[in-house]
């Protein structure tokens, strides 16, 4: 499946807000408002998982290559963990207050 076909808006299953597709050439894979994702991949981008559980944001890491900051998600149904690149500088940029809270939680753990 092409990124253009994957780059579609959706309604977040966690907070119910309308999420628009990204306009920066990438595609959106988590809600910019609550940062939740949905377990649809086994490997990044393959859309091969049939779990469909909500993935809670549980951490933030920084990769000093082109990926930069990434959100760590854990599936509430099966426990699978995955990473999603933080969406910044877009019409619906990720909620940086929540990202900072995740970073502080990790520091205090």
Secondary structure by P-SEA (a helix, b strand, c coil): cccccccccccccccbbbbbccccccccccccccccccccccccccccccccccccccccccccccccbbbbbbbcccccccccccccccccccaaaaaaaaaaaaaac
